[in-house]
Amino acid sequence: MAYEIKYRITFKTLQGDTCKVNFFIDGYSGAITELDPAANPFILQEFNSDEDIYKPLRPQQATINFISQPTVSIDDFLSNSDTYCYIAFDFLDPTRYYWVGYLLQDDFQETWQDTNHIITLRATEGLGMLQSQPLTDNAGDELIGRFTPWQFIQYAAFGSITGFIEHKVISNLYHSSMDDTLTVPSIGQCYIDARTFSIGDGEYDNKYNVLNKVNSAFNQTLLQYKSNWYIFRPEELFMTPTQSLRQFNITLLGTTISDNRYDIEVGVNEEIKPIAPEMLRFINRPTKIDEVTFSYELPTELLCNQNLSRGDLNTAFVGYNTYDVDSWDLKAGTFAGSRESPFTSTSVHYRKETLDTYDNVIDNYLYAEQEMTYDYNWWQSCDIPVSAGDIITLSFEWRWSEGSVAPSPLPIFNVGQLLYKADAAPSFRAGLNDDGSWFIYPSTWDSTIYANQPFFKINLATFDLQSNGWATYSIESAPVIRDGIVRLLLTNTPTYNSFKNIWKNIQFDIKSKVNGLYTDSILGEYDKFTKNEDIRANFNEEIYLQDLNSSNLMGCIFDATNTLRTTPTWNRYRYQLESEPFKKQNLIANWERTRFHRNKIDVNLFGLKYDSKPIGLLNTIKFVDDDPNKLYYIANLKEIDFASATWQATLVEVYDNDRDFLINTKATYTNKTGSGLVPITLNYGQYFSVITGNKLRYTGTPTITVDFKGRVVGSITVSSTPVVVNFVLSNTSGILKTVNVTATTSPFAVDINLDVDNVVLATNNEIELTLSASITSLTVTSSYLIFNNNDSLYPTYKSGYIYK
């Protein structure tokens, strides 16, 4: 079915701008019926009224009011489908809607009278509907494996009002394995195992909670602006407004990166004005302790489809059913070896349910007939990642066949194998022996003949059998040697072809080791900042993603290779040489908003556009008349009344030019002819300016101490060879660093390290780089001089474990 406009409300704002409320009805085709607007025909407000700029979702709700007509009543909008009608609101931009949302089918209102009366309808973006939908891919199938946070957001938001064919990403937290020059956002360059969101065997958390968990870990939010989804990390607002927000623009034609600001100015002579001169001011008080925690938890199912419950019905018979088995394959091999590249067995295999006369399930097991084409066959699981030090506990029930007659004489069956392969070079293979020790293969899994392979063995002559003939096999491994994968094989014994082995009740558990401690003794870990002041208020938050030493712990982040786990080396794009753990980055974001007393203001403003662009949840606000040195962000957009061109919001301070005083500077050097001072360009950095083209001057008031990270790569020409030349980095107080180079040719390649710690800068101090007299030219291939004062601002930092 297709959507077409059936109804439309048209009205003008008090600023004279035309607005249209379009009702798109599924399956409709025909003329558009114009509806008469009521006094407040379209009001938009934020659904989540929490005054938290890091709330992971920022859904909005529209209230629509119009006058009834003899041919139009509330019944015309009723449907059993939540997606029967969607609202598209036109404002300012003729090429895209300002807002879109589904008409709510459970929130209609009208006055019960025959005369013309007001009908009130409401619409939302459909995010609330995601609370009843478990996480799946867009086709409704189970997600198995690792996916990027970017993919999880798109899978989880599927079913809401608008998709992700076109959307924007303003989130620039990078891991050291990522490439920040790519047109792929950082949230598309790391990976998370889908089991992070499992809540039971084959069951997953709802999509709404998945969005909450991913976004809260990255301190980002999902919001709609101009009918596009924006994945936005508000932490990036805690910087001087002279720096831009780095935005990824995703369209059908590809992705571009742009530098944007969404600042608006509010004042008596501005397009947006206070309705009344007084505003209600509150204070967000600093906290004593800011703490972020992470809990260690393993998924209930480590093997894919461990309980064998997932798979389509194959055939239904009287007394039993057979099913396909998702994530398990029947493989085949030869005695010479085929474990590295096994064949696909053509033998009959399935999961079987046996039923009583009332169709109740009596038993449930894996069944595979003996191999007819190759030497033998086996059920093979998915690969399970393991980490150095992991201890594996495995058990399953096995029976020699479905028949009741035990074989005679009583043989020894090879009923399974657990194979191991290391990740990193030198890669090696191992298998678990019957006693729990690891058998090391000479090279590949096929480098040992079948007779000498490590198998799990059941000797029917000595093994304790249940009354129904089932045997329970269990084993605990020695610690895993190093990071890698294991693979479970449930094997048919080829020397007893008349017996078709069966297996059930597979249990596979891992005791993980984190920095020398097993997770059965610790609950998780924490990072915290503690201020020296005597403050009663504290902040605590739990996140669900983290750098971990165990691949199986829920929430483990994998780096850009999708093989290795992330190291604690994350940086914000604007602080390129920063290197902090993921959890500490979350802590820093939360600390910034309560670093000191910050303003919170309730405002009532007139004007819905600034520089011809509509206001929305992305905007930051500067009060040019009353508070020009601060920048505010919308924490709660209480209401936009489009007809009256007014809006109400709670704003929170995100930057104070006088108190935040964030030094974040990057400069680059350029080519130089002759010796002397090297030209320098300021890429960004408040409180700094370039003097005479070759000196970087500090213009701030307080004296600061920073660490320089600097480098110049390129080549020099010299007056004669060989000759010793030097590069001298200095400031007004004196020489900071001298780098001597012996040039044996001309030109001569150079790579100059200009790192200097604890550089003290006072007001009007100047920084310069000087070439010695023997240098006749410098050609720069790449260069940087970067420094910030972050580390000097943070309170006392501590991280550790939470013990049971």
Buried (B, 14 or more C-beta within 10 A) or exposed (E): EEBBBBBBBBBEBBEEBEBBBBBBBBEBEEEEBEBBBBEBBBBBBBBBEEBBBBBBBBBBBBBBBBBBBEEBEBEBBEEEEBBBBBBBBBBBEEEEBBBBBBBBBEEBEBEEEEEEEBBBBBBBBBBBBBEEBBBBBEEEEBBBEBBBBBBBBBBBBBBBBBEBEBBBBBBBBBBEBBEBEBEBBBBBBBBBBBBBBBBEBBEBBBBBBBBBBBBBBBBBBBBBBBBBBBBBBBBBBBBBBEBBBBBBBBEEEEBEBEEEBBEBBBBEEBBBEBBEEEBEEEEBEBBBBBBBBBBBBBBBBBBBBBBBBBBEEEEEEEEBBBBEBBBBBBBBBBEEBBBBEBBEBBBEBBBBBBBEEEEEEEBBBBBBBBBEEBEBBBBBBBBBBBBBBBBBBBBBBBBBBBEEEBBEEEBBBBBBBBBBBBBEEEEBBBBBBEEBEBBEBEEBBBEBEBEEBBBBBBEBEEBEBEEEBBBBBEBEBEBBBBBBBBBBBBBBBBEBEEBBBBBBBBBBBBBBBBEEBBBEEBBBBBBBBBBEEEBEEEBEBBBBBBBBBBBBBBBBBBBBEEBBBBBBBBBBBBBBEBEBBBBBBBBBBBBBBBBEEBBBBBBBBBBBBBEEBBBBBBBBBBBEBEBEEBBBBBBBBBBBBBBBBBBBBBBBBBBBBEEBBBBBBBBBBBEBEEBBBBBBEBEBBBBBEBEEEBBBBBEBEEEBEBBBBBBBBBBBBBEEEEBEBBBBBBBBEEEBBEBEBEBEEBBBEBEBEBEBEEBEBBEEBBBBBBBBEBBBBBBBEEBBBBBBBBEEBBBEBEBEBEEE
